[in-house]
Amino acid sequence: MAFTQLNSNTTRVWVRLEWSPENLAERAWAALGFDNMQVRADLLRFKEFIETGRSGSDA
């Protein structure tokens, strides 16, 4: 993961994830793009936490 400051209020987060699916279920999950969707969802929760100090599950 790397952070690049774009201006005083904006930072870009770069993520490179490498993994090798180990079984049929993981290969199917990856082939359908669910691994990428999970990473994106996790990064959006991270963004929310950094910007607000609260996670999406905080009530």
PDB file of N, CA, C and O in Angstrom, chain B, residues numbered from 101:
ATOM      1  N   MET B 101       0.854  -1.144   0.000  1.00  0.00           N
ATOM      2  CA  MET B 101       0.000   0.000   0.000  1.00  0.00           C
ATOM      3  C   MET B 101       0.914   1.224   0.000  1.00  0.00           C
ATOM      4  O   MET B 101       1.930   1.264   0.694  1.00  0.00           O
ATOM      5  N   ALA B 102       0.528   2.214  -0.792  1.00  0.00           N
ATOM      6  CA  ALA B 102       1.291   3.462  -0.845  1.00  0.00           C
ATOM      7  C   ALA B 102       0.313   4.629  -0.847  1.00  0.00           C
ATOM      8  O   ALA B 102      -0.804   4.522  -1.354  1.00  0.00           O
ATOM      9  N   PHE B 103       0.746   5.730  -0.280  1.00  0.00           N
ATOM     10  CA  PHE B 103      -0.069   6.932  -0.192  1.00  0.00           C
ATOM     11  C   PHE B 103       0.610   8.043  -0.986  1.00  0.00           C
ATOM     12  O   PHE B 103       1.812   8.271  -0.845  1.00  0.00           O
ATOM     13  N   THR B 104      -0.169   8.736  -1.823  1.00  0.00           N
ATOM     14  CA  THR B 104       0.341   9.859  -2.594  1.00  0.00           C
ATOM     15  C   THR B 104      -0.534  11.073  -2.303  1.00  0.00           C
ATOM     16  O   THR B 104      -1.728  11.068  -2.598  1.00  0.00           O
ATOM     17  N   GLN B 105       0.062  12.108  -1.723  1.00  0.00           N
ATOM     18  CA  GLN B 105      -0.699  13.317  -1.435  1.00  0.00           C
ATOM     19  C   GLN B 105      -0.910  14.082  -2.734  1.00  0.00           C
ATOM     20  O   GLN B 105       0.049  14.427  -3.424  1.00  0.00           O
ATOM     21  N   LEU B 106      -2.179  14.347  -3.064  1.00  0.00           N
ATOM     22  CA  LEU B 106      -2.512  15.074  -4.289  1.00  0.00           C
ATOM     23  C   LEU B 106      -2.615  16.571  -4.032  1.00  0.00           C
ATOM     24  O   LEU B 106      -2.220  17.380  -4.872  1.00  0.00           O
ATOM     25  N   ASN B 107      -3.143  16.934  -2.876  1.00  0.00           N
ATOM     26  CA  ASN B 107      -3.186  18.326  -2.430  1.00  0.00           C
ATOM     27  C   ASN B 107      -3.358  18.305  -0.917  1.00  0.00           C
ATOM     28  O   ASN B 107      -3.257  17.242  -0.305  1.00  0.00           O
ATOM     29  N   SER B 108      -3.612  19.448  -0.305  1.00  0.00           N
ATOM     30  CA  SER B 108      -3.675  19.499   1.157  1.00  0.00           C
ATOM     31  C   SER B 108      -4.861  18.741   1.735  1.00  0.00           C
ATOM     32  O   SER B 108      -4.875  18.444   2.930  1.00  0.00           O
ATOM     33  N   ASN B 109      -5.866  18.417   0.904  1.00  0.00           N
ATOM     34  CA  ASN B 109      -7.058  17.731   1.397  1.00  0.00           C
ATOM     35  C   ASN B 109      -7.280  16.358   0.783  1.00  0.00           C
ATOM     36  O   ASN B 109      -8.234  15.670   1.145  1.00  0.00           O
ATOM     37  N   THR B 110      -6.417  15.946  -0.138  1.00  0.00           N
ATOM     38  CA  THR B 110      -6.668  14.705  -0.872  1.00  0.00           C
ATOM     39  C   THR B 110      -5.415  13.852  -0.948  1.00  0.00           C
ATOM     40  O   THR B 110      -4.332  14.337  -1.276  1.00  0.00           O
ATOM     41  N   THR B 111      -5.581  12.578  -0.641  1.00  0.00           N
ATOM     42  CA  THR B 111      -4.493  11.610  -0.746  1.00  0.00           C
ATOM     43  C   THR B 111      -4.991  10.406  -1.529  1.00  0.00           C
ATOM     44  O   THR B 111      -6.095   9.918  -1.286  1.00  0.00           O
ATOM     45  N   ARG B 112      -4.196   9.934  -2.452  1.00  0.00           N
ATOM     46  CA  ARG B 112      -4.534   8.728  -3.210  1.00  0.00           C
ATOM     47  C   ARG B 112      -3.863   7.547  -2.524  1.00  0.00           C
ATOM     48  O   ARG B 112      -2.698   7.616  -2.133  1.00  0.00           O
ATOM     49  N   VAL B 113      -4.617   6.465  -2.386  1.00  0.00           N
ATOM     50  CA  VAL B 113      -4.094   5.235  -1.801  1.00  0.00           C
ATOM     51  C   VAL B 113      -3.959   4.211  -2.918  1.00  0.00           C
ATOM     52  O   VAL B 113      -4.926   3.901  -3.614  1.00  0.00           O
ATOM     53  N   TRP B 114      -2.760   3.697  -3.077  1.00  0.00           N
ATOM     54  CA  TRP B 114      -2.482   2.673  -4.078  1.00  0.00           C
ATOM     55  C   TRP B 114      -2.353   1.333  -3.361  1.00  0.00           C
ATOM     56  O   TRP B 114      -1.639   1.213  -2.366  1.00  0.00           O
ATOM     57  N   VAL B 115      -3.051   0.335  -3.879  1.00  0.00           N
ATOM     58  CA  VAL B 115      -2.985  -0.997  -3.280  1.00  0.00           C
ATOM     59  C   VAL B 115      -2.625  -2.007  -4.359  1.00  0.00           C
ATOM     60  O   VAL B 115      -3.198  -2.014  -5.448  1.00  0.00           O
ATOM     61  N   ARG B 116      -1.673  -2.845  -4.032  1.00  0.00           N
ATOM     62  CA  ARG B 116      -1.326  -3.952  -4.926  1.00  0.00           C
ATOM     63  C   ARG B 116      -1.454  -5.217  -4.100  1.00  0.00           C
ATOM     64  O   ARG B 116      -0.777  -5.398  -3.088  1.00  0.00           O
ATOM     65  N   LEU B 117      -2.321  -6.068  -4.548  1.00  0.00           N
ATOM     66  CA  LEU B 117      -2.583  -7.309  -3.829  1.00  0.00           C
ATOM     67  C   LEU B 117      -2.262  -8.474  -4.745  1.00  0.00           C
ATOM     68  O   LEU B 117      -2.748  -8.545  -5.873  1.00  0.00           O
ATOM     69  N   GLU B 118      -1.449  -9.376  -4.257  1.00  0.00           N
ATOM     70  CA  GLU B 118      -1.138 -10.588  -4.997  1.00  0.00           C
ATOM     71  C   GLU B 118      -1.496 -11.771  -4.122  1.00  0.00           C
ATOM     72  O   GLU B 118      -1.110 -11.846  -2.956  1.00  0.00           O
ATOM     73  N   TRP B 119      -2.233 -12.682  -4.702  1.00  0.00           N
ATOM     74  CA  TRP B 119      -2.561 -13.903  -3.975  1.00  0.00           C
ATOM     75  C   TRP B 119      -2.821 -15.003  -4.989  1.00  0.00           C
ATOM     76  O   TRP B 119      -3.142 -14.736  -6.147  1.00  0.00           O
ATOM     77  N   SER B 120      -2.681 -16.230  -4.546  1.00  0.00           N
ATOM     78  CA  SER B 120      -2.919 -17.388  -5.403  1.00  0.00           C
ATOM     79  C   SER B 120      -4.052 -18.199  -4.799  1.00  0.00           C
ATOM     80  O   SER B 120      -3.909 -18.751  -3.708  1.00  0.00           O
ATOM     81  N   PRO B 121      -5.176 -18.277  -5.498  1.00  0.00           N
ATOM     82  CA  PRO B 121      -6.276 -19.103  -4.998  1.00  0.00           C
ATOM     83  C   PRO B 121      -5.804 -20.543  -4.809  1.00  0.00           C
ATOM     84  O   PRO B 121      -5.131 -21.105  -5.673  1.00  0.00           O
ATOM     85  N   GLU B 122      -6.159 -21.125  -3.682  1.00  0.00           N
ATOM     86  CA  GLU B 122      -5.642 -22.448  -3.348  1.00  0.00           C
ATOM     87  C   GLU B 122      -6.598 -23.585  -3.660  1.00  0.00           C
ATOM     88  O   GLU B 122      -6.178 -24.737  -3.767  1.00  0.00           O
ATOM     89  N   ASN B 123      -7.892 -23.269  -3.809  1.00  0.00           N
ATOM     90  CA  ASN B 123      -8.822 -24.357  -4.075  1.00  0.00           C
ATOM     91  C   ASN B 123      -9.862 -23.898  -5.098  1.00  0.00           C
ATOM     92  O   ASN B 123      -9.844 -22.749  -5.540  1.00  0.00           O
ATOM     93  N   LEU B 124     -10.751 -24.789  -5.462  1.00  0.00           N
ATOM     94  CA  LEU B 124     -11.739 -24.500  -6.500  1.00  0.00           C
ATOM     95  C   LEU B 124     -12.635 -23.318  -6.113  1.00  0.00           C
ATOM     96  O   LEU B 124     -12.926 -22.464  -6.951  1.00  0.00           O
ATOM     97  N   ALA B 125     -13.064 -23.265  -4.877  1.00  0.00           N
ATOM     98  CA  ALA B 125     -13.941 -22.176  -4.428  1.00  0.00           C
ATOM     99  C   ALA B 125     -13.228 -20.830  -4.552  1.00  0.00           C
ATOM    100  O   ALA B 125     -13.821 -19.863  -5.031  1.00  0.00           O
ATOM    101  N   GLU B 126     -11.977 -20.754  -4.133  1.00  0.00           N
ATOM    102  CA  GLU B 126     -11.213 -19.509  -4.232  1.00  0.00           C
ATOM    103  C   GLU B 126     -10.967 -19.123  -5.686  1.00  0.00           C
ATOM    104  O   GLU B 126     -11.015 -17.941  -6.027  1.00  0.00           O
ATOM    105  N   ARG B 127     -10.704 -20.104  -6.545  1.00  0.00           N
ATOM    106  CA  ARG B 127     -10.498 -19.806  -7.970  1.00  0.00           C
ATOM    107  C   ARG B 127     -11.774 -19.271  -8.604  1.00  0.00           C
ATOM    108  O   ARG B 127     -11.719 -18.343  -9.411  1.00  0.00           O
ATOM    109  N   ALA B 128     -12.912 -19.838  -8.254  1.00  0.00           N
ATOM    110  CA  ALA B 128     -14.194 -19.359  -8.784  1.00  0.00           C
ATOM    111  C   ALA B 128     -14.473 -17.950  -8.275  1.00  0.00           C
ATOM    112  O   ALA B 128     -14.928 -17.096  -9.036  1.00  0.00           O
ATOM    113  N   TRP B 129     -14.205 -17.698  -6.995  1.00  0.00           N
ATOM    114  CA  TRP B 129     -14.413 -16.391  -6.369  1.00  0.00           C
ATOM    115  C   TRP B 129     -13.586 -15.334  -7.091  1.00  0.00           C
ATOM    116  O   TRP B 129     -14.074 -14.242  -7.383  1.00  0.00           O
ATOM    117  N   ALA B 130     -12.330 -15.670  -7.375  1.00  0.00           N
ATOM    118  CA  ALA B 130     -11.430 -14.744  -8.062  1.00  0.00           C
ATOM    119  C   ALA B 130     -11.855 -14.547  -9.516  1.00  0.00           C
ATOM    120  O   ALA B 130     -11.823 -13.425 -10.022  1.00  0.00           O
ATOM    121  N   ALA B 131     -12.251 -15.623 -10.188  1.00  0.00           N
ATOM    122  CA  ALA B 131     -12.652 -15.523 -11.587  1.00  0.00           C
ATOM    123  C   ALA B 131     -13.862 -14.613 -11.762  1.00  0.00           C
ATOM    124  O   ALA B 131     -13.998 -13.954 -12.793  1.00  0.00           O
ATOM    125  N   LEU B 132     -14.731 -14.574 -10.772  1.00  0.00           N
ATOM    126  CA  LEU B 132     -15.922 -13.724 -10.823  1.00  0.00           C
ATOM    127  C   LEU B 132     -15.640 -12.292 -10.360  1.00  0.00           C
ATOM    128  O   LEU B 132     -16.525 -11.438 -10.407  1.00  0.00           O
ATOM    129  N   GLY B 133     -14.403 -12.031  -9.911  1.00  0.00           N
ATOM    130  CA  GLY B 133     -14.023 -10.680  -9.517  1.00  0.00           C
ATOM    131  C   GLY B 133     -14.377 -10.308  -8.091  1.00  0.00           C
ATOM    132  O   GLY B 133     -14.264  -9.146  -7.703  1.00  0.00           O
ATOM    133  N   PHE B 134     -14.809 -11.293  -7.305  1.00  0.00           N
ATOM    134  CA  PHE B 134     -15.198 -10.986  -5.931  1.00  0.00           C
ATOM    135  C   PHE B 134     -14.015 -10.538  -5.075  1.00  0.00           C
ATOM    136  O   PHE B 134     -14.189  -9.777  -4.123  1.00  0.00           O
ATOM    137  N   ASP B 135     -12.821 -11.005  -5.408  1.00  0.00           N
ATOM    138  CA  ASP B 135     -11.649 -10.567  -4.650  1.00  0.00           C
ATOM    139  C   ASP B 135     -11.434  -9.070  -4.823  1.00  0.00           C
ATOM    140  O   ASP B 135     -11.166  -8.366  -3.849  1.00  0.00           O
ATOM    141  N   ASN B 136     -11.550  -8.575  -6.059  1.00  0.00           N
ATOM    142  CA  ASN B 136     -11.406  -7.137  -6.302  1.00  0.00           C
ATOM    143  C   ASN B 136     -12.512  -6.339  -5.618  1.00  0.00           C
ATOM    144  O   ASN B 136     -12.263  -5.272  -5.057  1.00  0.00           O
ATOM    145  N   MET B 137     -13.730  -6.862  -5.669  1.00  0.00           N
ATOM    146  CA  MET B 137     -14.845  -6.163  -5.023  1.00  0.00           C
ATOM    147  C   MET B 137     -14.630  -6.075  -3.513  1.00  0.00           C
ATOM    148  O   MET B 137     -14.949  -5.056  -2.899  1.00  0.00           O
ATOM    149  N   GLN B 138     -14.093  -7.135  -2.913  1.00  0.00           N
ATOM    150  CA  GLN B 138     -13.850  -7.125  -1.470  1.00  0.00           C
ATOM    151  C   GLN B 138     -12.788  -6.096  -1.106  1.00  0.00           C
ATOM    152  O   GLN B 138     -12.932  -5.374  -0.119  1.00  0.00           O
ATOM    153  N   VAL B 139     -11.717  -6.025  -1.902  1.00  0.00           N
ATOM    154  CA  VAL B 139     -10.663  -5.042  -1.638  1.00  0.00           C
ATOM    155  C   VAL B 139     -11.227  -3.628  -1.749  1.00  0.00           C
ATOM    156  O   VAL B 139     -10.946  -2.784  -0.898  1.00  0.00           O
ATOM    157  N   ARG B 140     -12.015  -3.361  -2.780  1.00  0.00           N
ATOM    158  CA  ARG B 140     -12.611  -2.028  -2.952  1.00  0.00           C
ATOM    159  C   ARG B 140     -13.525  -1.671  -1.778  1.00  0.00           C
ATOM    160  O   ARG B 140     -13.485  -0.547  -1.276  1.00  0.00           O
ATOM    161  N   ALA B 141     -14.339  -2.620  -1.347  1.00  0.00           N
ATOM    162  CA  ALA B 141     -15.241  -2.374  -0.214  1.00  0.00           C
ATOM    163  C   ALA B 141     -14.432  -2.091   1.054  1.00  0.00           C
ATOM    164  O   ALA B 141     -14.772  -1.189   1.821  1.00  0.00           O
ATOM    165  N   ASP B 142     -13.374  -2.852   1.272  1.00  0.00           N
ATOM    166  CA  ASP B 142     -12.525  -2.629   2.445  1.00  0.00           C
ATOM    167  C   ASP B 142     -11.868  -1.251   2.387  1.00  0.00           C
ATOM    168  O   ASP B 142     -11.766  -0.571   3.408  1.00  0.00           O
ATOM    169  N   LEU B 143     -11.423  -0.838   1.208  1.00  0.00           N
ATOM    170  CA  LEU B 143     -10.797   0.477   1.073  1.00  0.00           C
ATOM    171  C   LEU B 143     -11.803   1.606   1.298  1.00  0.00           C
ATOM    172  O   LEU B 143     -11.449   2.638   1.869  1.00  0.00           O
ATOM    173  N   LEU B 144     -13.035   1.430   0.864  1.00  0.00           N
ATOM    174  CA  LEU B 144     -14.058   2.451   1.132  1.00  0.00           C
ATOM    175  C   LEU B 144     -14.345   2.573   2.626  1.00  0.00           C
ATOM    176  O   LEU B 144     -14.546   3.676   3.134  1.00  0.00           O
ATOM    177  N   ARG B 145     -14.363   1.430   3.337  1.00  0.00           N
ATOM    178  CA  ARG B 145     -14.537   1.480   4.803  1.00  0.00           C
ATOM    179  C   ARG B 145     -13.333   2.153   5.456  1.00  0.00           C
ATOM    180  O   ARG B 145     -13.492   2.920   6.406  1.00  0.00           O
ATOM    181  N   PHE B 146     -12.135   1.873   4.958  1.00  0.00           N
ATOM    182  CA  PHE B 146     -10.922   2.507   5.469  1.00  0.00           C
ATOM    183  C   PHE B 146     -10.996   4.020   5.266  1.00  0.00           C
ATOM    184  O   PHE B 146     -10.679   4.789   6.174  1.00  0.00           O
ATOM    185  N   LYS B 147     -11.417   4.444   4.067  1.00  0.00           N
ATOM    186  CA  LYS B 147     -11.569   5.870   3.757  1.00  0.00           C
ATOM    187  C   LYS B 147     -12.545   6.528   4.723  1.00  0.00           C
ATOM    188  O   LYS B 147     -12.265   7.599   5.263  1.00  0.00           O
ATOM    189  N   GLU B 148     -13.685   5.890   4.937  1.00  0.00           N
ATOM    190  CA  GLU B 148     -14.684   6.445   5.855  1.00  0.00           C
ATOM    191  C   GLU B 148     -14.114   6.575   7.268  1.00  0.00           C
ATOM    192  O   GLU B 148     -14.330   7.582   7.942  1.00  0.00           O
ATOM    193  N   PHE B 149     -13.391   5.554   7.704  1.00  0.00           N
ATOM    194  CA  PHE B 149     -12.809   5.591   9.037  1.00  0.00           C
ATOM    195  C   PHE B 149     -11.784   6.716   9.168  1.00  0.00           C
ATOM    196  O   PHE B 149     -11.783   7.441  10.163  1.00  0.00           O
ATOM    197  N   ILE B 150     -10.916   6.865   8.173  1.00  0.00           N
ATOM    198  CA  ILE B 150      -9.899   7.911   8.217  1.00  0.00           C
ATOM    199  C   ILE B 150     -10.542   9.295   8.212  1.00  0.00           C
ATOM    200  O   ILE B 150     -10.109  10.190   8.938  1.00  0.00           O
ATOM    201  N   GLU B 151     -11.582   9.465   7.388  1.00  0.00           N
ATOM    202  CA  GLU B 151     -12.207  10.798   7.251  1.00  0.00           C
ATOM    203  C   GLU B 151     -13.106  11.155   8.420  1.00  0.00           C
ATOM    204  O   GLU B 151     -13.230  12.331   8.762  1.00  0.00           O
ATOM    205  N   THR B 152     -13.738  10.166   9.042  1.00  0.00           N
ATOM    206  CA  THR B 152     -14.723  10.478  10.092  1.00  0.00           C
ATOM    207  C   THR B 152     -14.346   9.950  11.467  1.00  0.00           C
ATOM    208  O   THR B 152     -14.895  10.392  12.476  1.00  0.00           O
ATOM    209  N   GLY B 153     -13.414   9.008  11.510  1.00  0.00           N
ATOM    210  CA  GLY B 153     -13.065   8.388  12.791  1.00  0.00           C
ATOM    211  C   GLY B 153     -14.048   7.318  13.189  1.00  0.00           C
ATOM    212  O   GLY B 153     -13.947   6.761  14.282  1.00  0.00           O
ATOM    213  N   ARG B 154     -15.012   7.015  12.315  1.00  0.00           N
ATOM    214  CA  ARG B 154     -16.016   5.994  12.617  1.00  0.00           C
ATOM    215  C   ARG B 154     -16.045   4.982  11.491  1.00  0.00           C
ATOM    216  O   ARG B 154     -15.851   5.320  10.323  1.00  0.00           O
ATOM    217  N   SER B 155     -16.287   3.742  11.857  1.00  0.00           N
ATOM    218  CA  SER B 155     -16.454   2.717  10.832  1.00  0.00           C
ATOM    219  C   SER B 155     -17.915   2.647  10.436  1.00  0.00           C
ATOM    220  O   SER B 155     -18.776   3.156  11.153  1.00  0.00           O
ATOM    221  N   GLY B 156     -18.201   2.033   9.321  1.00  0.00           N
ATOM    222  CA  GLY B 156     -19.578   1.892   8.847  1.00  0.00           C
ATOM    223  C   GLY B 156     -20.443   1.094   9.783  1.00  0.00           C
ATOM    224  O   GLY B 156     -21.669   1.189   9.715  1.00  0.00           O
ATOM    225  N   SER B 157     -19.838   0.300  10.668  1.00  0.00           N
ATOM    226  CA  SER B 157     -20.619  -0.511  11.592  1.00  0.00           C
ATOM    227  C   SER B 157     -20.911   0.209  12.909  1.00  0.00           C
ATOM    228  O   SER B 157     -21.664  -0.302  13.739  1.00  0.00           O
ATOM    229  N   ASP B 158     -20.321   1.395  13.109  1.00  0.00           N
ATOM    230  CA  ASP B 158     -20.604   2.157  14.328  1.00  0.00           C
ATOM    231  C   ASP B 158     -22.059   2.640  14.310  1.00  0.00           C
ATOM    232  O   ASP B 158     -22.543   3.149  13.299  1.00  0.00           O
ATOM    233  N   ALA B 159     -22.725   2.474  15.415  1.00  0.00           N
ATOM    234  CA  ALA B 159     -24.127   2.926  15.490  1.00  0.00           C
ATOM    235  C   ALA B 159     -24.269   4.076  16.467  1.00  0.00           C
ATOM    236  O   ALA B 159     -25.372   4.587  16.662  1.00  0.00           O
TER     237      ALA B 159
END
